[in-house]
Amino acid sequence: MTTSGVFPADSWTCLNSSLGDRGWALNGFLTLDDVDVKSKVTLVRVDLNVPYDPQTGLIQESERVKAHAETIRELSDKGARVVVLAHQGRRGDVDFIHLTQHAKLLSERVGKPVAFVDDVVGEKAAQAIQRLKDGEILLLDNVRILDDETVEKSVEEHGESLIVKALAPLADLFVNDAFSAAHRSHASIVGFTVKLPSVAGRVMEQEIKSCERALKPERPNIFVLGGAKPDDCVKIMAHMLERGVLDEALTCGLLGQLCLKASGVELGQPSIGLLEKKGFLNLIPTLQSLRGRYGDQVVCPVDVAEEVDGRRVERTLEELPCEGLIMDIGGKTVEKYRKSLKRARTIVVKGPAGVYEKKGFDRGTRLLLEEVKRSKAYTLIGGGDTSVAMSILGFKPEDFSYVSLAGGALITYLSGEDMPGVRALKNAAKR
């Protein structure tokens, strides 16, 4: 175990001596394939932030836990002394709780005992780490208990944070598996990379590989962009179009409505009122600019579905504006988009096509996902509402090439913005 300084010479014994240039294959950072973890105290940062029911006080199952369990099991099977770092909620929020339940849930998914200590940087945590034997797993408490965990600082500044000062001297290796938190420059995400040899875990590795397949795609590369966060979609679309790697952006959800408005189509007061209330009308100039520059690569719906007395009623653009709230794309739009998807070699879906939670208005989302499922293209399904819709509508992760576990981090990566956690791993690999 390390005792002081930045990258002491003996801390590098966990790196495979036969590494050569192989570890640079994945975007310039190392993975679990590049390290020998047997008998090494391994800090592994995961994202166990799961749904929480304040009425029962219980946490709920999450695909993230299942995925991170694979990384943790692999480390344990290889004889690492595994110390898991994670968070739940944010200070002041109702779901900001201790991780006692998470240890039980994680143990069930790993298939091995996961010990828990209600401490992060104190003597209890240190003693529990020092008692670990090869293959054993320990979960420390919520890292966001620490005041300086969520302060946005540089990597070097976080190298002097409380958690790094306390735990780095006890450890041999840092594994960042929390891609879904890697867009934040938080202490437990970036700080250890200036003190310990640092590699990507399996979830981090797979998320990056999947994003890179979208950023360096087989063509045609087609994105389905919808949901209730059109600002995110606009960032992705603009970046991909400017890089010249997006062949078509099939717009739906609130983004589709904004595209129609940007094209001069009157939607009706209920829909315009909703867009105005959410502050999305200010995206219209950007969409007009993108459509002016890239033309038919930004594809708008050709019909919509509104709600009339609780029923689905489809309207052509000529029949707009409508008195009801637009809640889905129409059948003609579905057929148009399906034709585009049939010729794709790469497909990314970010956001549902409509209000999939309401019967009758799940049709657009379901039919497009069915087409994506049938496709022989590489298919990436975004996290957040997209994966929730996928599950509610009866689709399984294995129906697609990859289903991302990330929300904001996926948006950040596909938009070409800085990912501090990823950048820190790359810099660590150069040291």
Secondary structure, DSSP 8 states (H G I E B T S, - for coil): ---SSSS-GGGGGGB-TT-TTGGGTBTTB-BGGGB--TT-EEEEE------EETTTTEE---HHHHHHHHHHHHHHHTT-EEEEE---S-TTSTT---SHHHHHHHHHHHTS--EE-S-SSSHHHHHHHHH--TT-EEE---GGGSTTSSS---HHHHTTSHHHHHHGGG-SEEEE--GGGTTS--HHHHGGGGTS-EEE-HHHHHHHHHHHHHHS--SSEEEEE-SS-HHHHHHHHHHHHHHT--SEEEE-HHHHHHHHHHTT----HHHHHHHHHTT-GGGHHHHHHHHHHHGGGEE--SEEEEEETTEEEEEEGGG-S-SS-EEEE-HHHHHHHHHHHHT-SEEEEES-SS-TTSTTSSHHHHHHHHHHHH--SEEEE-STHHHHHHHHTT--GGGSSEE---SHHHHHHHTT---HHHHHHHHHHH-
